[in-house]
Amino acid sequence: MKLNSEKKRKIRHTRIRKKIKGDAGRPRLVIFRGLKHIYGSLVIDDIQPNRVLLTVSSLSKQFKDSAKPDEKGGNVKGAFLVGKLLAESAKGMNIENVVFDRGGYRYGGRVKAFADGARQGGLKF
């Protein structure tokens, strides 16, 4: 059986998820990277089913209101802005510390830009 890149990513994500848990003190910052958009969510894993506290994406109204024409969800500038917006929303909910879950993606490009934007917005991980 030949594995394609999406199946390999899911295997890596499962391996990462065995080690990372988000609780009320430090929620898990999950990232999903599509071809055209990027999504970030804060999740608490202690409660069953897992509780999503906050989600910001390149499709959200916050992003569309503050994005410049060259900032889209499919590029690094847009990913940086989404990370920054998520951090600002998290600060409004009194969340400063998070556990970063890169979702099986390599830490580079849009994933790194998202993380840098979240750090610049005030999140610690």
Buried (B, 14 or more C-beta within 10 A) or exposed (E): EEEEEEEEBEEBBEEEBEEBBBEEEBBBBBBBBEEEBBBBBBBBBEEEEEBEBBBBBBBBEBBEEEBEEEBBBBBBBBBBBBBBBBBBBBEEEEBEEBBBBBBBBEEEEBBBBBBBBBBEBEBEB
